[in-house]
Amino acid sequence: MELPEDFIESIKNQNELVATQHDQAAAMLYRLMFRHEKDLNILDHYADTIFDGIFGFGGDFAEEDYRNYIQYIKCINSKEAEWYQKQLDEELKKQEDDVLEDN
């Protein structure tokens, strides 16, 4: 069964939009870190988008960007950084397990 061209085009456009949103979130997060923002609620607003992008359409650098965010948090609050690292490790493990199950 072949999908209609307009459907395929709409999916491509949606993927581009999501990738752009992730790029904008990463740019804003780096800007905030450069300015030494310490409010984790503000930082998390952008970091959550990047985190979701690791497992979706976040681009090639989403995981690297999120790891850089964790490094930054270590400077602010090392206990919090441990929690963020644990969350990332758990999600990466789940993703790895899902891939193994599919094969």
C-alpha positions as CSV (number, residue, x, y, z in Angstrom):
1,M,0.0,0.0,0.0
2,E,1.4,3.3,-1.0
3,L,0.8,6.4,1.1
4,P,-0.5,9.6,-0.5
5,E,2.1,12.2,-1.4
6,D,0.4,14.9,0.6
7,F,0.5,12.7,3.7
8,I,4.2,12.0,3.2
9,E,4.9,15.7,2.7
10,S,3.0,16.6,5.9
11,I,5.0,14.1,7.9
12,K,8.3,15.6,6.5
13,N,7.1,19.1,7.5
14,Q,6.2,17.9,11.0
15,N,9.6,16.3,11.4
16,E,11.3,19.5,10.3
17,L,9.2,21.5,12.7
18,V,10.1,19.3,15.6
19,A,13.8,19.3,14.7
20,T,13.7,23.1,14.6
21,Q,12.0,23.3,18.0
22,H,14.7,21.1,19.5
23,D,17.5,23.2,17.9
24,Q,15.9,26.4,19.4
25,A,15.6,24.8,22.8
26,A,19.3,23.8,22.7
27,A,20.3,27.3,21.6
28,M,18.3,28.8,24.4
29,L,19.6,26.4,27.0
30,Y,23.3,27.1,26.0
31,R,22.5,30.8,26.2
32,L,21.1,30.5,29.7
33,M,24.1,28.4,30.8
34,F,26.5,31.0,29.3
35,R,24.7,33.6,31.4
36,H,25.0,31.4,34.5
37,E,21.3,30.8,35.1
38,K,20.8,28.9,38.3
39,D,17.0,28.4,38.3
40,L,16.5,24.8,37.4
41,N,12.9,25.4,36.6
42,I,13.9,27.8,33.8
43,L,16.7,25.5,32.6
44,D,14.5,22.4,32.7
45,H,11.9,24.0,30.4
46,Y,14.4,23.8,27.6
47,A,16.3,20.7,28.8
48,D,13.1,18.7,28.8
49,T,12.7,19.3,25.1
50,I,16.2,18.2,24.5
51,F,15.7,15.1,26.7
52,D,12.6,14.1,24.7
53,G,14.6,14.7,21.5
54,I,17.1,12.0,22.5
55,F,14.4,9.4,22.0
56,G,12.6,11.1,19.1
57,F,13.4,13.7,16.5
58,G,16.0,15.7,18.5
59,G,18.7,15.5,16.0
60,D,22.2,14.1,16.2
61,F,23.3,16.3,19.1
62,A,20.4,15.9,21.5
63,E,22.2,13.4,23.8
64,E,25.4,15.5,23.8
65,D,23.5,18.7,24.5
66,Y,21.7,17.0,27.5
67,R,25.0,15.6,28.8
68,N,26.5,19.1,28.7
69,Y,23.4,20.3,30.6
70,I,24.1,17.7,33.3
71,Q,27.8,18.9,33.5
72,Y,26.5,22.4,34.0
73,I,24.1,21.3,36.8
74,K,27.0,19.7,38.6
75,C,28.4,23.2,39.0
76,I,25.2,24.4,40.6
77,N,24.0,21.4,42.6
78,S,25.9,18.1,42.5
79,K,23.0,16.1,44.1
80,E,20.6,17.3,41.4
81,A,23.1,16.4,38.7
82,E,23.1,12.8,40.0
83,W,19.4,12.6,39.6
84,Y,19.5,13.9,36.1
85,Q,22.3,11.5,35.2
86,K,20.3,8.6,36.7
87,Q,17.2,9.6,34.6
88,L,19.2,9.7,31.4
89,D,20.9,6.4,32.1
90,E,17.6,4.7,32.9
91,E,16.0,6.0,29.7
92,L,19.0,5.0,27.5
93,K,18.9,1.6,29.1
94,K,15.1,1.3,28.3
95,Q,15.8,2.3,24.7
96,E,18.6,-0.2,24.4
97,D,16.4,-3.0,25.8
98,D,13.6,-2.1,23.4
99,V,16.0,-2.3,20.5
100,L,17.3,-5.7,21.7
101,E,13.7,-7.0,22.1
102,D,12.8,-5.9,18.5
103,N,15.8,-7.9,17.1
